[in-house]
Amino acid sequence: MPMIDVYAPEGTFPDPHTLARDLAAAVIRWEQVPDLPLFTKNTAAFIHDMDAAAISNVAGDSSYVRVQVLTPVGVLDRDKQLGVVAELTDIIAAAAGDPGLRERVWVLLTESPEAGWGIAGSRQHERRHRRGRPCRPRRSVSAVQQLAATYSERSL
């Protein structure tokens, strides 16, 4: 499930809760996963207010925002990666009320390997194994599509 972390100087965002929700919703849209509680309840953003003195580039400027998005491997192809970066940058600038901030937003996309994440205290790989489901991914189906299929099977 995607996790989004935003690091910004304290006071950059007047409404961090709405920002977190908007970022999470944008990433889910780009992943194109089904509208299921499995995804909507387990995709989250975390807004970290930092002392401006703890942020600096080489020139000493501290007015930057860093966004790190963690997704399962292979969920975002190149077009989706470009879309996520552009949309999250726009959301950050709008939430700050500062269109010029777009030039100072850094978005990092990171992929978590299979079994490199977990929910409810166990790695996803172990949860599937305990339920008697195969632990190896299907070759023609992305990790997110596999999770959706697993969730849909359980719901029937």
DSSP file (Angstrom, degrees, kcal/mol; ACC not computed):
  #  RESIDUE AA STRUCTURE BP1 BP2  ACC     N-H-->O    O-->H-N    N-H-->O    O-->H-N    TCO  KAPPA ALPHA  PHI   PSI    X-CA   Y-CA   Z-CA
    1    1 A M              0   0    0      0, 0.0    42,-0.1     0, 0.0   117,-0.1   0.000 360.0 360.0 360.0 141.8    0.0    0.0    0.0
    2    2 A P        -     0   0    0      0, 0.0    42,-1.3     0, 0.0     2,-0.4  -0.360 360.0-168.9 -66.5 142.1    1.3    3.5   -0.8
    3    3 A M  E     -aB  44  70A   0     67,-1.9    67,-3.0    40,-0.2     2,-0.5  -0.997   3.6-161.7-128.7 136.2    2.7    5.6    2.0
    4    4 A I  E     -aB  45  69A   0     40,-2.3    42,-2.8    -2,-0.4     2,-0.4  -0.977   4.4-170.3-123.5 127.9    3.5    9.2    1.5
    5    5 A D  E     -aB  46  68A   0     63,-2.7    63,-3.0    -2,-0.5     2,-0.5  -0.976   2.9-167.3-118.3 131.1    5.7   11.3    3.8
    6    6 A V  E     -aB  47  67A   0     40,-2.9    42,-3.7    -2,-0.4     2,-0.5  -0.975   1.0-168.1-119.7 126.4    6.0   15.1    3.5
    7    7 A Y  E     +aB  48  66A   0     59,-3.0    59,-2.5    -2,-0.5    42,-0.2  -0.967  23.2 151.2-115.2 122.4    8.7   17.0    5.2
    8    8 A A  E     -a   49   0A   0     40,-2.2    42,-2.8    -2,-0.5    57,-0.1  -0.974  51.1 -82.6-148.0 156.5    8.3   20.8    5.3
    9    9 A P  E >   -a   50   0A   0      0, 0.0     3,-1.8     0, 0.0     4,-0.2  -0.366  66.1 -87.0 -59.5 141.1    9.2   23.8    7.4
   10   10 A E  T 3  S+     0   0    0     40,-3.3    42,-0.1     1,-0.3    39,-0.0  -0.187 113.8  23.2 -51.4 135.3    6.8   24.2   10.3
   11   11 A G  T 3  S+     0   0    0      2,-0.2    -1,-0.3    -3,-0.1    38,-0.0   0.470  82.2 120.4  87.2   2.8    3.8   26.3    9.3
   12   12 A T  S <  S+     0   0    0     -3,-1.8    -2,-0.1     1,-0.2    37,-0.0   0.876  74.3  44.6 -65.3 -36.3    4.0   25.6    5.6
   13   13 A F        -     0   0    0     -4,-0.2    -2,-0.2     1,-0.1    -1,-0.2  -0.934  61.5-165.6-117.9 117.0    0.5   24.0    5.5
   14   14 A P  S    S+     0   0    0      0, 0.0    -1,-0.1     0, 0.0    82,-0.1   0.773  92.3  32.3 -69.1 -24.8   -2.5   25.6    7.3
   15   15 A D     >  +     0   0    0     80,-0.3     4,-1.9     1,-0.1     3,-0.2  -0.658  65.9 167.8-132.9  77.4   -4.5   22.3    7.0
   16   16 A P  H  > S+     0   0    0      0, 0.0     4,-2.7     0, 0.0     5,-0.2   0.806  74.9  59.6 -64.4 -29.8   -2.2   19.3    7.1
   17   17 A H  H  > S+     0   0    0      2,-0.2     4,-2.2     1,-0.2     5,-0.2   0.941 107.9  43.9 -65.3 -46.1   -5.1   16.8    7.5
   18   18 A T  H  > S+     0   0    0     -3,-0.2     4,-2.7     2,-0.2    -1,-0.2   0.902 112.9  53.4 -64.0 -40.6   -6.7   17.8    4.2
   19   19 A L  H  X S+     0   0    0     -4,-1.9     4,-2.5     2,-0.2     5,-0.2   0.936 108.5  49.5 -58.2 -47.0   -3.3   17.8    2.5
   20   20 A A  H  X S+     0   0    0     -4,-2.7     4,-2.3     1,-0.2    -2,-0.2   0.926 112.7  47.1 -59.3 -45.9   -2.6   14.3    3.7
   21   21 A R  H  X S+     0   0    0     -4,-2.2     4,-2.4     1,-0.2    -1,-0.2   0.918 112.2  49.9 -62.2 -44.0   -6.0   13.0    2.5
   22   22 A D  H  X S+     0   0    0     -4,-2.7     4,-2.0     1,-0.2    -2,-0.2   0.890 111.1  48.8 -64.5 -40.2   -5.6   14.8   -0.9
   23   23 A L  H  X S+     0   0    0     -4,-2.5     4,-2.2     2,-0.2    -1,-0.2   0.931 112.1  48.1 -64.9 -45.6   -2.1   13.3   -1.4
   24   24 A A  H  X S+     0   0    0     -4,-2.3     4,-2.2     1,-0.2    -2,-0.2   0.913 111.7  50.2 -61.9 -42.6   -3.3    9.8   -0.5
   25   25 A A  H  X S+     0   0    0     -4,-2.4     4,-2.1     1,-0.2    -1,-0.2   0.883 109.4  52.0 -63.8 -38.3   -6.3   10.1   -2.9
   26   26 A A  H  X S+     0   0    0     -4,-2.0     4,-2.2     2,-0.2    -1,-0.2   0.923 109.2  48.5 -64.9 -44.1   -4.0   11.2   -5.7
   27   27 A V  H  X S+     0   0    0     -4,-2.2     4,-2.2     1,-0.2    -2,-0.2   0.917 110.4  51.4 -64.9 -41.7   -1.6    8.3   -5.4
   28   28 A I  H  X>S+     0   0    0     -4,-2.2     4,-1.4     1,-0.2     5,-1.1   0.911 108.8  52.3 -60.2 -41.5   -4.5    5.8   -5.3
   29   29 A R  H  <5S+     0   0    0     -4,-2.1     3,-0.4     1,-0.2    -2,-0.2   0.930 110.4  47.1 -59.6 -45.1   -5.9    7.4   -8.5
   30   30 A W  H  <5S+     0   0    0     -4,-2.2    -1,-0.2     1,-0.2    -2,-0.2   0.837 109.6  53.1 -68.1 -32.3   -2.6    7.1  -10.3
   31   31 A E  H  <5S-     0   0    0     -4,-2.2    -1,-0.2    -5,-0.2    -2,-0.2   0.765  99.5-143.4 -71.0 -23.7   -2.2    3.5   -9.2
   32   32 A Q  T  <5 +     0   0    0     -4,-1.4    -3,-0.2    -3,-0.4    -2,-0.1   0.907  38.8 161.3  60.4  46.1   -5.7    2.8  -10.6
   33   33 A V      < -     0   0    0     -5,-1.1    -1,-0.2     1,-0.1   112,-0.1  -0.599  46.3 -89.8 -91.0 158.1   -6.7    0.3   -7.9
   34   34 A P        -     0   0    0      0, 0.0     2,-2.1     0, 0.0     5,-0.2  -0.279  41.8-104.2 -63.6 153.0  -10.3   -0.6   -7.2
   35   35 A D  S    S+     0   0    0      4,-0.1     3,-0.0    -3,-0.1    -7,-0.0  -0.534  72.1 139.6 -79.3  77.1  -12.2    1.5   -4.7
   36   36 A L    >>  -     0   0    0     -2,-2.1     4,-2.5     1,-0.1     3,-1.3  -0.900  66.1-118.0-121.5 149.7  -12.0   -1.0   -1.9
   37   37 A P  H 3> S+     0   0    0      0, 0.0     4,-2.5     0, 0.0     5,-0.3   0.815 110.4  70.5 -55.6 -31.0  -11.4   -0.5    1.9
   38   38 A L  H 34 S+     0   0    0      1,-0.2     4,-0.2     2,-0.2    -3,-0.1   0.895 113.3  27.5 -51.9 -40.8   -8.2   -2.6    1.5
   39   39 A F  H <4 S+     0   0    0     -3,-1.3     3,-0.5    -5,-0.2     4,-0.4   0.883 121.2  50.8 -90.2 -44.1   -6.7    0.3   -0.4
   40   40 A T  H  < S+     0   0    0     -4,-2.5     3,-0.3     1,-0.2    -2,-0.2   0.806 115.4  43.1 -69.5 -28.5   -8.6    3.3    1.0
   41   41 A K  S  < S+     0   0    0     -4,-2.5    -1,-0.2    -5,-0.3    -2,-0.1   0.605 118.1  44.7 -89.8 -12.2   -7.9    2.4    4.6
   42   42 A N  S    S+     0   0    0     -3,-0.5     2,-0.5    -5,-0.3    -2,-0.2   0.181  91.5  85.8-121.2  16.9   -4.3    1.4    4.1
   43   43 A T        +     0   0    0     -4,-0.4     2,-0.3    -3,-0.3   -40,-0.2  -0.984  59.9 162.5-114.9 122.9   -3.0    4.3    1.9
   44   44 A A  E     -a    3   0A   0    -42,-1.3   -40,-2.3    -2,-0.5     2,-0.4  -0.954  31.9-145.9-143.6 156.5   -1.9    7.2    4.0
   45   45 A A  E     -a    4   0A   0     -2,-0.3     2,-0.5   -42,-0.2   -40,-0.2  -0.945  11.5-156.0-121.5 147.3    0.1   10.4    4.0
   46   46 A F  E     -a    5   0A   0    -42,-2.8   -40,-2.9    -2,-0.4     2,-0.6  -0.989   5.4-152.8-126.0 123.6    2.1   11.8    7.0
   47   47 A I  E     -a    6   0A   0     -2,-0.5     2,-0.7   -42,-0.2   -40,-0.2  -0.874  10.0-163.1-102.2 117.9    2.9   15.5    7.2
   48   48 A H  E     -a    7   0A   0    -42,-3.7   -40,-2.2    -2,-0.6     2,-0.5  -0.883   5.0-154.8-106.0 108.5    6.1   16.2    9.2
   49   49 A D  E     -a    8   0A   0     -2,-0.7     2,-0.3   -42,-0.2   -39,-0.1  -0.701  20.6-170.7 -79.2 128.5    6.5   19.8   10.3
   50   50 A M  E     -a    9   0A   0    -42,-2.8   -40,-3.3    -2,-0.5     2,-0.3  -0.901  31.6-102.2-122.6 150.1   10.2   20.5   10.8
   51   51 A D    >   -     0   0    0     -2,-0.3     3,-2.7   -42,-0.2     4,-0.2  -0.538  34.2-129.5 -62.6 129.6   12.1   23.4   12.3
   52   52 A A  G >  S+     0   0    0      1,-0.3     3,-1.6    -2,-0.3    -1,-0.2   0.784 107.3  66.5 -56.5 -27.2   13.3   25.4    9.3
   53   53 A A  G 3  S+     0   0    0      1,-0.3    -1,-0.3     3,-0.0    -2,-0.1   0.666  93.5  60.5 -68.5 -14.5   16.8   25.3   10.9
   54   54 A A  G <  S+     0   0    0     -3,-2.7     2,-0.4     8,-0.1    -1,-0.3   0.388  98.4  68.1 -92.1   3.3   16.8   21.5   10.3
   55   55 A I    <   +     0   0    0     -3,-1.6     2,-0.3    -4,-0.2   -47,-0.0  -0.979  60.2 146.9-124.9 133.3   16.4   21.9    6.5
   56   56 A S        -     0   0    0     -2,-0.4     6,-0.2     6,-0.1     2,-0.2  -0.946  31.4-151.9-163.3 143.5   19.1   23.3    4.2
   57   57 A N    >   -     0   0    0      4,-1.4     3,-1.4    -2,-0.3    -2,-0.0  -0.438  54.5 -85.6 -95.7-175.4   20.5   23.2    0.7
   58   58 A V  T 3  S+     0   0    0      1,-0.3    -1,-0.0    -2,-0.2     0, 0.0   0.856 130.7  53.8 -62.3 -34.4   24.2   24.0    0.0
   59   59 A A  T 3  S-     0   0    0      2,-0.1    -1,-0.3     1,-0.1    -3,-0.0   0.567 120.6-107.7 -77.8  -7.6   23.3   27.7   -0.3
   60   60 A G    <   +     0   0    0     -3,-1.4     2,-0.2     1,-0.3    -2,-0.1   0.461  69.0 145.5  96.6   1.3   21.6   27.7    3.1
   61   61 A D        -     0   0    0      1,-0.1    -4,-1.4     2,-0.0    -1,-0.3  -0.493  24.2-179.4 -74.0 142.1   18.0   27.9    1.9
   62   62 A S        +     0   0    0     -6,-0.2     2,-0.3    -2,-0.2    -1,-0.1   0.163  50.5 104.1-126.7  18.1   15.4   26.1    3.9
   63   63 A S        +     0   0    0    -55,-0.1     2,-0.3     2,-0.0    -1,-0.1  -0.158  55.6 118.0 -96.1  41.6   12.1   26.7    2.1
   64   64 A Y        -     0   0    0     -2,-0.3     2,-0.4    -3,-0.1    41,-0.2  -0.711  50.8-149.7-107.1 156.2   11.9   23.3    0.5
   65   65 A V  E     - c   0 105A   0     39,-2.4    41,-3.0    -2,-0.3     2,-0.5  -0.996   9.3-158.6-124.9 130.6    9.4   20.5    0.7
   66   66 A R  E     -Bc   7 106A   0    -59,-2.5   -59,-3.0    -2,-0.4     2,-0.5  -0.936   7.0-171.4-111.0 128.1   10.4   16.9    0.4
   67   67 A V  E     -Bc   6 107A   0     39,-3.4    41,-3.4    -2,-0.5     2,-0.5  -0.979   0.7-170.3-120.2 124.4    7.8   14.3   -0.6
   68   68 A Q  E     -Bc   5 108A   0    -63,-3.0   -63,-2.7    -2,-0.5     2,-0.5  -0.970   2.3-166.6-118.1 126.5    8.6   10.6   -0.5
   69   69 A V  E     -Bc   4 109A   0     39,-2.9    41,-3.1    -2,-0.5     2,-0.5  -0.947   1.7-164.0-113.7 124.4    6.1    8.1   -1.9
   70   70 A L  E     +Bc   3 110A   0    -67,-3.0   -67,-1.9    -2,-0.5    41,-0.2  -0.941  19.1 162.8-109.9 122.5    6.6    4.4   -1.2
   71   71 A T  E     - c   0 111A   0     39,-2.4    41,-3.0    -2,-0.5     3,-0.1  -0.882  44.1 -87.2-130.8 163.0    4.7    1.9   -3.4
   72   72 A P  E >   - c   0 112A   0      0, 0.0     3,-1.5     0, 0.0     4,-0.3  -0.356  65.1 -78.8 -63.6 154.1    4.9   -1.8   -4.2
   73   73 A V  T 3  S+     0   0    0     39,-1.5    70,-0.6     1,-0.2    38,-0.0  -0.266 111.7   8.0 -56.4 134.5    7.3   -2.7   -7.0
   74   74 A G  T 3  S+     0   0    0      2,-0.2    -1,-0.2    -3,-0.1     3,-0.1   0.459  88.7 117.0  79.2   2.6    6.0   -2.1  -10.5
   75   75 A V  S <  S+     0   0    0     -3,-1.5     2,-0.6     1,-0.2    -2,-0.1   0.869  72.7  49.7 -72.5 -35.8    2.8   -0.3   -9.6
   76   76 A L  S    S-     0   0    0     -4,-0.3    -1,-0.2     4,-0.1    -2,-0.2  -0.902  72.6-162.1-109.9 112.3    3.7    2.9  -11.3
   77   77 A D     >  -     0   0    0     -2,-0.6     4,-2.6    -3,-0.1     5,-0.2  -0.221  45.9 -84.6 -76.5-179.5    5.0    2.7  -14.9
   78   78 A R  H  > S+     0   0    0      1,-0.2     4,-2.4     2,-0.2     5,-0.2   0.896 129.7  49.0 -58.1 -45.2    6.9    5.7  -16.3
   79   79 A D  H  > S+     0   0    0      1,-0.2     4,-2.1     2,-0.2    -1,-0.2   0.908 113.1  47.4 -62.2 -41.3    3.8    7.7  -17.3
   80   80 A K  H  > S+     0   0    0      2,-0.2     4,-2.8     1,-0.2    -1,-0.2   0.883 109.5  54.1 -67.5 -37.9    2.2    7.2  -13.9
   81   81 A Q  H  X S+     0   0    0     -4,-2.6     4,-2.4     2,-0.2    -2,-0.2   0.938 110.0  46.6 -60.2 -46.8    5.4    8.2  -12.2
   82   82 A L  H  X S+     0   0    0     -4,-2.4     4,-2.2     1,-0.2    -1,-0.2   0.896 113.4  49.7 -62.2 -40.1    5.5   11.5  -14.1
   83   83 A G  H  X S+     0   0    0     -4,-2.1     4,-2.8    -5,-0.2     5,-0.3   0.908 110.1  49.6 -65.2 -43.0    1.8   12.0  -13.3
   84   84 A V  H  X S+     0   0    0     -4,-2.8     4,-2.8     2,-0.2     5,-0.3   0.939 111.2  49.1 -61.8 -47.5    2.3   11.4   -9.6
   85   85 A V  H  X S+     0   0    0     -4,-2.4     4,-1.9    -5,-0.2    -2,-0.2   0.935 114.9  44.5 -59.3 -47.0    5.2   13.8   -9.4
   86   86 A A  H  X S+     0   0    0     -4,-2.2     4,-2.1    -5,-0.2    -2,-0.2   0.938 116.6  44.5 -64.6 -47.3    3.3   16.6  -11.2
   87   87 A E  H  X S+     0   0    0     -4,-2.8     4,-2.6     1,-0.2    -2,-0.2   0.914 113.3  48.9 -68.3 -41.7    0.1   16.2   -9.3
   88   88 A L  H  X S+     0   0    0     -4,-2.8     4,-2.5    -5,-0.3    -1,-0.2   0.891 110.2  52.8 -64.9 -36.9    1.7   15.9   -5.9
   89   89 A T  H  X S+     0   0    0     -4,-1.9     4,-2.3    -5,-0.3    -1,-0.2   0.929 111.0  46.8 -61.4 -44.6    3.7   19.0   -6.6
   90   90 A D  H  X S+     0   0    0     -4,-2.1     4,-2.4     2,-0.2    -2,-0.2   0.905 111.9  50.5 -63.3 -42.1    0.6   20.9   -7.5
   91   91 A I  H  X S+     0   0    0     -4,-2.6     4,-2.6     2,-0.2    -2,-0.2   0.916 110.8  49.3 -62.8 -43.5   -1.3   19.6   -4.4
   92   92 A I  H  X S+     0   0    0     -4,-2.5     4,-1.8     2,-0.2    -2,-0.2   0.940 112.5  46.8 -61.2 -48.8    1.6   20.7   -2.2
   93   93 A A  H  X>S+     0   0    0     -4,-2.3     5,-2.2     1,-0.2     4,-0.8   0.908 114.2  47.7 -62.5 -42.2    1.8   24.2   -3.7
   94   94 A A  H ><5S+     0   0    0     -4,-2.4     3,-0.7     1,-0.2    -1,-0.2   0.912 110.2  51.9 -64.9 -42.3   -1.9   24.7   -3.5
   95   95 A A  H 3<5S+     0   0    0     -4,-2.6   -80,-0.3     1,-0.3    -1,-0.2   0.825 112.0  46.7 -64.9 -30.7   -2.1   23.5    0.1
   96   96 A A  H 3<5S-     0   0    0     -4,-1.8    -1,-0.3    -5,-0.2    -2,-0.2   0.624 106.7-128.9 -83.4 -13.5    0.7   26.0    1.1
   97   97 A G  T <<5S+     0   0    0     -4,-0.8    -3,-0.2    -3,-0.7    -2,-0.1   0.816  76.0 113.7  68.3  29.5   -1.1   28.8   -0.8
   98   98 A D    > < -     0   0    0     -5,-2.2     3,-2.1    -6,-0.2     4,-0.4  -0.802  45.7-174.2-138.1  91.6    2.2   29.4   -2.6
   99   99 A P  G >  S+     0   0    0      0, 0.0     3,-1.3     0, 0.0     4,-0.2   0.814  87.3  63.0 -56.7 -30.2    2.3   28.8   -6.4
  100  100 A G  G >  S+     0   0    0      1,-0.3     3,-1.3     2,-0.2     4,-0.2   0.680  83.6  77.5 -67.6 -17.6    6.1   29.5   -6.3
  101  101 A L  G X  S+     0   0    0     -3,-2.1     3,-2.8     1,-0.3    -1,-0.3   0.772  72.9  80.5 -64.0 -24.0    6.6   26.5   -4.0
  102  102 A R  G X  S+     0   0    0     -3,-1.3     3,-1.0    -4,-0.4    -1,-0.3   0.852  89.0  55.4 -49.1 -35.8    6.3   24.3   -7.1
  103  103 A E  G <  S+     0   0    0     -3,-1.3    -1,-0.3     1,-0.2    -2,-0.2   0.597 110.1  45.8 -74.9 -10.4    9.9   25.1   -7.8
  104  104 A R  G <  S+     0   0    0     -3,-2.8   -39,-2.4    -4,-0.2     2,-0.5   0.113  85.2 106.8-121.7  20.8   11.0   23.9   -4.4
  105  105 A V  E <   -c   65   0A   0     -3,-1.0     2,-0.5   -41,-0.2   -39,-0.2  -0.898  48.7-164.5-103.4 125.7    9.1   20.6   -4.1
  106  106 A W  E     -c   66   0A   0    -41,-3.0   -39,-3.4    -2,-0.5     2,-0.5  -0.947   3.4-166.3-109.1 123.2   11.2   17.5   -4.4
  107  107 A V  E     -c   67   0A   0     -2,-0.5     2,-0.5   -41,-0.2   -39,-0.2  -0.950   2.0-168.7-113.4 122.8    9.2   14.2   -5.0
  108  108 A L  E     -c   68   0A   0    -41,-3.4   -39,-2.9    -2,-0.5     2,-0.5  -0.942   7.3-154.7-111.7 128.1   11.0   10.9   -4.5
  109  109 A L  E     -c   69   0A   0     -2,-0.5     2,-0.4   -41,-0.2   -39,-0.2  -0.898  16.6-179.8-104.1 127.2    9.4    7.7   -5.7
  110  110 A T  E     -c   70   0A   0    -41,-3.1   -39,-2.4    -2,-0.5     2,-0.4  -0.967  16.1-146.0-128.6 141.1   10.5    4.5   -3.9
  111  111 A E  E     -c   71   0A   0     -2,-0.4   -38,-0.1   -41,-0.2   -41,-0.1  -0.904   7.7-145.8-110.1 136.1    9.4    0.9   -4.4
  112  112 A S  E     -c   72   0A   0    -41,-3.0   -39,-1.5    -2,-0.4     3,-0.1  -0.855  24.9-123.3 -96.8 129.1    9.1   -1.6   -1.7
  113  113 A P    >   -     0   0    0      0, 0.0     3,-2.7     0, 0.0     4,-0.1  -0.230  42.8 -73.9 -68.3 161.0   10.0   -5.2   -2.7
  114  114 A E  T 3  S+     0   0    0      1,-0.3    22,-0.0     2,-0.1    29,-0.0  -0.286 126.4  14.5 -49.8 135.2    7.6   -8.1   -2.3
  115  115 A A  T 3  S+     0   0    0     -3,-0.1    -1,-0.3     2,-0.1    11,-0.1   0.569  97.1 113.0  68.2  11.7    7.5   -9.0    1.4
  116  116 A G  S <  S+     0   0    0     -3,-2.7     2,-0.3    -4,-0.1    -2,-0.1   0.213  75.3  37.6 -95.7  15.5    9.2   -5.6    2.2
  117  117 A W        -     0   0    0     -5,-0.1     7,-2.6    -4,-0.1     8,-0.4  -0.970  65.6-167.6-155.3 164.2    6.1   -4.2    3.9
  118  118 A G  E     -D  123   0B   0      5,-0.3     2,-0.3    -2,-0.3     5,-0.3  -0.964  13.1-143.7-152.6 168.1    3.3   -5.4    6.2
  119  119 A I  E >  S+D  122   0B   0      3,-1.6     3,-1.2    -2,-0.3     8,-0.1  -0.988  81.2  10.9-134.6 143.2    0.0   -4.6    7.7
  120  120 A A  T 3  S-     0   0    0     -2,-0.3    -1,-0.1     1,-0.2     3,-0.1   0.838 133.2 -50.8  59.1  37.0   -1.3   -5.4   11.2
  121  121 A G  T 3  S+     0   0    0      1,-0.2     2,-0.3    -3,-0.1    -1,-0.2   0.485 119.6  81.5  87.4   2.4    2.1   -6.5   12.5
  122  122 A S  E <  S-D  119   0B   0     -3,-1.2    -3,-1.6     3,-0.0    -1,-0.2  -0.987  81.6-100.5-140.4 153.7    3.1   -9.0    9.8
  123  123 A R  E  >  -D  118   0B   0     -2,-0.3     4,-2.0    -5,-0.3     3,-0.4  -0.385  33.8-120.2 -67.3 147.4    4.7   -8.8    6.4
  124  124 A Q  H  > S+     0   0    0     -7,-2.6     4,-2.2     1,-0.2     5,-0.2   0.874 113.8  58.7 -56.6 -39.1    2.2   -9.1    3.5
  125  125 A H  H  > S+     0   0    0     -8,-0.4     4,-1.9     1,-0.2    -1,-0.2   0.910 107.3  46.2 -56.1 -45.7    4.1  -12.3    2.3
  126  126 A E  H  > S+     0   0    0     -3,-0.4     4,-2.5     2,-0.2    -1,-0.2   0.869 108.9  54.9 -68.4 -37.0    3.5  -14.0    5.7
  127  127 A R  H  X S+     0   0    0     -4,-2.0     4,-1.3     1,-0.2    -2,-0.2   0.924 109.9  46.4 -62.5 -44.1   -0.2  -13.0    5.8
  128  128 A R  H  <>S+     0   0    0     -4,-2.2     5,-2.6     1,-0.2    -1,-0.2   0.907 112.1  51.4 -64.4 -41.2   -0.8  -14.6    2.3
  129  129 A H  H ><5S+     0   0    0     -4,-1.9     3,-1.6     1,-0.2    -2,-0.2   0.909 107.2  52.1 -63.8 -42.8    1.2  -17.7    3.4
  130  130 A R  H 3<5S+     0   0    0     -4,-2.5    -1,-0.2     1,-0.3    -2,-0.2   0.805 107.6  53.1 -64.8 -28.5   -0.9  -18.2    6.6
  131  131 A R  T 3<5S-     0   0    0     -4,-1.3    -1,-0.3    -3,-0.2    -2,-0.2   0.397 120.1-110.1 -87.1   4.3   -4.1  -18.0    4.5
  132  132 A G  T < 5S+     0   0    0     -3,-1.6    -3,-0.2     1,-0.3    -2,-0.1   0.697  73.3 137.5  77.9  18.8   -2.8  -20.7    2.2
  133  133 A R      < -     0   0    0     -5,-2.6    -1,-0.3    -6,-0.2    -2,-0.1  -0.673  64.1 -89.3 -96.3 154.2   -2.4  -18.4   -0.7
  134  134 A P        -     0   0    0      0, 0.0    -1,-0.1     0, 0.0    -3,-0.0  -0.306  27.4-153.2 -61.3 143.2    0.7  -18.6   -3.0
  135  135 A C  S    S+     0   0    0      2,-0.1    -6,-0.1    -7,-0.1    -7,-0.1   0.665  72.1  81.3 -91.6 -19.4    3.6  -16.4   -1.9
  136  136 A R  S    S-     0   0    0      1,-0.1     2,-0.1   -22,-0.0     3,-0.1  -0.692  85.6-114.7 -90.1 141.0    5.1  -15.9   -5.3
  137  137 A P        -     0   0    0      0, 0.0     2,-0.2     0, 0.0    -2,-0.1  -0.391  28.9-107.8 -71.8 149.1    3.5  -13.2   -7.5
  138  138 A R    >   -     0   0    0      4,-0.1     3,-0.8     1,-0.1     8,-0.1  -0.533  26.8-129.1 -70.9 142.6    1.8  -14.1  -10.8
  139  139 A R  T 3  S+     0   0    0      1,-0.2    -1,-0.1    -2,-0.2     0, 0.0   0.838 101.9  41.2 -66.3 -33.9    3.9  -13.1  -13.7
  140  140 A S  T 3  S+     0   0    0      2,-0.1     2,-0.4     1,-0.0    -1,-0.2   0.397 104.4  73.5 -98.4   4.2    1.2  -11.2  -15.6
  141  141 A V  S <  S-     0   0    0     -3,-0.8    -3,-0.1     2,-0.0     5,-0.0  -0.963  77.3-125.3-124.5 133.0   -0.5   -9.4  -12.7
  142  142 A S     >  -     0   0    0     -2,-0.4     4,-2.2     1,-0.1     5,-0.2  -0.230  30.8-106.6 -69.5 163.8    1.0   -6.5  -10.8
  143  143 A A  H  > S+     0   0    0    -70,-0.6     4,-2.0     1,-0.2     5,-0.1   0.885 120.5  49.4 -58.7 -41.1    1.3   -6.6   -7.0
  144  144 A V  H  > S+     0   0    0      1,-0.2     4,-2.4     2,-0.2    -1,-0.2   0.903 109.1  51.5 -68.4 -40.4   -1.6   -4.2   -6.5
  145  145 A Q  H  > S+     0   0    0      1,-0.2     4,-2.4     2,-0.2    -1,-0.2   0.876 108.4  53.1 -63.6 -36.0   -3.9   -6.2   -8.8
  146  146 A Q  H  X S+     0   0    0     -4,-2.2     4,-2.5     2,-0.2    -1,-0.2   0.919 108.8  49.0 -63.1 -43.2   -3.0   -9.4   -6.9
  147  147 A L  H  X S+     0   0    0     -4,-2.0     4,-2.6     1,-0.2    -2,-0.2   0.910 111.2  49.8 -63.7 -41.2   -4.0   -7.7   -3.6
  148  148 A A  H  X S+     0   0    0     -4,-2.4     4,-2.7     2,-0.2    -1,-0.2   0.912 111.5  48.6 -63.3 -42.0   -7.3   -6.5   -5.1
  149  149 A A  H  X S+     0   0    0     -4,-2.4     4,-2.3     2,-0.2    -2,-0.2   0.912 112.0  49.0 -64.4 -42.1   -8.0  -10.0   -6.4
  150  150 A T  H  X S+     0   0    0     -4,-2.5     4,-1.9     2,-0.2    -2,-0.2   0.921 113.2  46.9 -62.4 -44.8   -7.2  -11.5   -3.0
  151  151 A Y  H  X S+     0   0    0     -4,-2.6     4,-1.7     1,-0.2    -2,-0.2   0.915 111.8  50.6 -64.9 -42.8   -9.4   -9.0   -1.2
  152  152 A S  H  X S+     0   0    0     -4,-2.7     4,-1.0     1,-0.2    -1,-0.2   0.889 108.4  52.6 -62.9 -39.3  -12.2   -9.6   -3.7
  153  153 A E  H  < S+     0   0    0     -4,-2.3     3,-0.5     1,-0.2    -1,-0.2   0.898 109.9  48.8 -62.1 -40.8  -12.0  -13.4   -3.2
  154  154 A R  H  < S+     0   0    0     -4,-1.9    -1,-0.2     1,-0.2    -2,-0.2   0.826 107.9  55.6 -68.4 -30.6  -12.3  -12.9    0.6
  155  155 A S  H  <        0   0    0     -4,-1.7    -1,-0.2     1,-0.2    -2,-0.2   0.708 360.0 360.0 -76.6 -20.0  -15.3  -10.7    0.2
  156  156 A L     <        0   0    0     -4,-1.0    -1,-0.2    -3,-0.5    -2,-0.1   0.487 360.0 360.0 -71.9 360.0  -17.3  -13.2   -1.9
